[in-house]
Amino acid sequence: MTQPLLDDTHDPSAQSWVESANAPDTDFPLANLPFGIFRHDFEERPRVGIAIGDRVLDCLAAVRAGLFNTVDPAVRDALTSWTLNPLMALGRSDARDVRRLAHRLLQAETPEGAKARALADDVLASTDSIGMRVPAEIGDYSDFYASIHHATNVGSMFRPDNPLLPNYKWMPIGYHGRASSIVPSGTPVRRPRGQSVASPDGPPTVSPSGRMDYELEIGAYIARGTRQGDVVPIARAEDYLFGLCLLNDWSARDLQQWEYQPLGPFLSKSFASTVSPWVVTLDALEPFRVASFTRAPGDPAPLPYLDDAADRARGGFGITLEVWITTEAMRAAGAPAERLSRGDFGTMYWTLAQMLTHHASGGCALRPGDLIGSGTVSGPDRGSRGCLLELAWRGQSPVTLSTGETRAFLQDGDEVTLRASCEREGFRRIGFGTCAGRVMPALA
Amino acid sequence: MTQPLLDDTHDPSAQSWVESANAPDTDFPLANLPFGIFRHDFEERPRVGIAIGDRVLDCLAAVRAGLFNTVDPAVRDALTSWTLNPLMALGRSDARDVRRLAHRLLQAETPEGAKARALADDVLASTDSIGMRVPAEIGDYSDFYASIHHATNVGSMFRPDNPLLPNYKWMPIGYHGRASSIVPSGTPVRRPRGQSVASPDGPPTVSPSGRMDYELEIGAYIARGTRQGDVVPIARAEDYLFGLCLLNDWSARDLQQWEYQPLGPFLSKSFASTVSPWVVTLDALEPFRVASFTRAPGDPAPLPYLDDAADRARGGFGITLEVWITTEAMRAAGAPAERLSRGDFGTMYWTLAQMLTHHASGGCALRPGDLIGSGTVSGPDRGSRGCLLELAWRGQSPVTLSTGETRAFLQDGDEVTLRASCEREGFRRIGFGTCAGRVMPALA
């Protein structure tokens, strides 16, 4: 695993000439500088951007203005691309150079900052006049199941006699998702229709899903790719991870229960999966690393290929994750969004490095821009459960909202917003922005 | 469903000026004309090709020579692309125009044929001096499980008390595969390492898979795409299918058994999946259509969204499928390849149209170039079982080869070749070419 890497970019006293980046509650201070792909309202061409406060550094414009003249030409080319794939493919060290230079360009007190500030009208975009895209062409999307709390809760509903299967503590369980399902935050999500059953053996009926749910997840983009047949030692796994985002793996529980045996979830997951548009680099997350999950006495130790001293010591990330909801009635009443849950990514049974190493261990090729989902992030207590299926316990304990409405599952018009942030004494708070989607009625 | 469409391209008496295309046993007579992507030995750039006998019509060269001047400019552009995606995206009717024109260009007795023949040195490539590629950028790969014989056989091994799950006869069961796993015929396939168990509850050990297997499947490429949220009525499903290929969904059965619950196969399938390089269009397959599978008395009728009179009458394809093997010892002894099985795609419980319509029914976006696998094609008798797991019945009845060697699962050095062909009185036999791969030893 990459050694701890705290540098000037983590200095909490650094001030930006972009005023909004100095506000204590911004998700995007100088210490963050996440990458994304945006489009100006006035043109079709997507551009690489770096979020700073409520503005975006337009990398194409910045390259044209000469602000990135000191980086390698290949890196400059990547910054003028239409997707983040070329930057991801270059690997973490080149992305680190870009982030460090962006830190100087956006700082108030540096010569680079003075030069950039003079060009602000050309190189800074306002978030009002741009649209955000899925940041990479995602070749493949895989989704893991790395929260033991989630796996145990859901397992106890679907298989009461056998909640946690014997393989769970030995390998990060995952499955192949659908890359075409990925949409950027803000995209409306249509309720799927499909087969579901009233009794376990059928017969099924076809109707709009009556058990539509969200899943609170962290997504991770692949940086360097692997060739088919290659494996990745766990000590080097994080070299292959570019950065993280929020991921809402929308699920239709009634469709899922009927279809998922024996080959896993299919249409119950592939109608839409929403990502937050900004990719927070592992470098920005460096101050917020935590030890990996402490296994219970009696749990098996990770097998050697999944075990690494540095991963044990600091393979986790202390990311606070929240789910917020507004309903039609709440919006009509002018009521604020309401928080459904609050969890911590540090409670995951498997680390991202373990997921990546396991994924590649059989020779599966990972390509730059591929997306890995963590699986629903649920903690040990009720308030940290990352989906409605768990929060309302399969509909048995519906959640009551401020309007008096209850929710066992999502209703049309419900808007779900995921948020994430990292805080630690002595460092600037950083955030992930939002990952939002509103449920649209099913097709007639 | 598209109405029957027999035209001049199905005329068995048409002769090509490419002599090898007139041989009775060629897979690629004038009546076939499958599309593929090839690369000349002398350049990197991939090109669209159309197979004819033992030659390939080089579409880039043919466009440059003016042979495709009568087709729409968008179609001409698609023929000069690096992948088949643009041609697929245009839809079946444009691809039909190309195939019809290619039929005239390659015929001995037409004015177009005379013109093309005069340019043969420029527009015909020899299969000796080219390499074949995966024909499309595959955005997503999904794999079905549409043979009831396969599902029942495998189910009885993994779940003796419950071989065929209650959902099987109600929906085409499928799962998301890994697009990055797809390789073209001829690519060596490395035996994966991974976790497996001696007893169902573990503990697992990590080793090279000891139960490596092939799976004989048909693959189908998506033509027109769907937008997220759209559905496809079954009567129009085949408008979305460009053509078919052979697919070997290599599987590591020991890894699969341990990992597949509850989310389905993952690393046991994603190390490699081999496709044959030539895409046989549905138009070429038109004479070989058959009725869909006759359900047993007592089986449920398909739900309305999966039921269509034309699909029942002619939604199947009478394609004979074969698996051949050579081992190191066979090659050393100069022994010929040996046939392991012979089956018929017409025995599938679900049609391709039903698979496609079900896939889109929840709103999952299908993109041009996406690949759908049929699942292992196994018929009712032993000789038509499409994988070693079934043929050797989980190792209990190993297959004996001509060399005296036995096979319960694949050994290093084994080369598996899939073949397929269609024959019917009054029509030219057409074939799919080969889908081959040799097993390489696992990494040390």
Interface residues (C-beta under 8 A of the other chain):
Chain A: G139 D140 S142 Y145 G155 F158 R159 L165 P166 N167 W170 M171 I173 G174 Y175 H176 G177 R178 A179 S180 S181 V183 R190 P192 R193 G194 Q195 P200 D201 G202 P203 P204 V206 Q228 G229 V231 A252 L255 W258 E259 Y260 Q261 P262 L263 G264 P265 F266 L267 S268 S270 F271 A272 P300 L303 P304 Y305 H358 H359 S361 G362 G363 C364 A365 L366 R367 D370 L443
Chain B: G139 D140 S142 Y145 G155 F158 R159 L165 P166 N167 W170 M171 I173 G174 Y175 H176 G177 R178 A179 S180 S181 V183 R190 P192 R193 G194 Q195 P200 D201 G202 P203 P204 V206 Q228 G229 V231 A252 L255 W258 E259 Y260 Q261 P262 L263 G264 P265 F266 L267 S268 S270 F271 A272 P300 L303 P304 Y305 H358 H359 S361 G362 G363 C364 A365 L366 R367 D370 L443
